[in-house]
Structures are given as C-alpha cells and as structure tokens.
Amino acid sequence: MIPTLILFGLLLGRWWRTALVAAAVGWPLLLLAVGDATSSGPALLAGSGLAVVNTAVGVLVHQGVRRMIRASRS
C-alpha cells in the first residue's frame, strides 16, 4: 500500500498541505476501518507518520517536476 501513498502525493502535490493532512488522518482511519488486529495507539501513530513520509516523497517529486517545467518555460 505504500506505493499508493506515493502516488497520492504525486497526484495531490500541488495542494501539498491538504495531501499531508489527508495522509496523516486517512491512513489510520483506513487501518481502523479494515479492522487490523495489530492496530493499537502506538501502531496507528507510527502508521500515520509513515503515511506522511511516503506522501511527502510523492509531493516532493511533484514539486520538483513542476519547478523544472516552469524553469524550462522561462
């Protein structure tokens, strides 16, 4: 599921704040909704942090490509 979060960051990289907050909140909610038996407080917090890091990778790639395109135009 980790590549999905990177893709999520790539798609929503323009709105990076919203993407990071959605990853931080959405991933633990998804774990709870699925009913993962190993999901406790610390595990959800760690999962949330990992989701933010992976989404941030996608956001950084998106922002880098966007800046390269803008630099090439001018």
Secondary structure, 3 states (H helix, E strand, C coil): CHHHHHHHHHHCHHHHHHHHHHHHHHHHHHHHHHCCCCCCHHHHHHHHHHHHHHHHHHHHHHHHHHHHHHHHHC
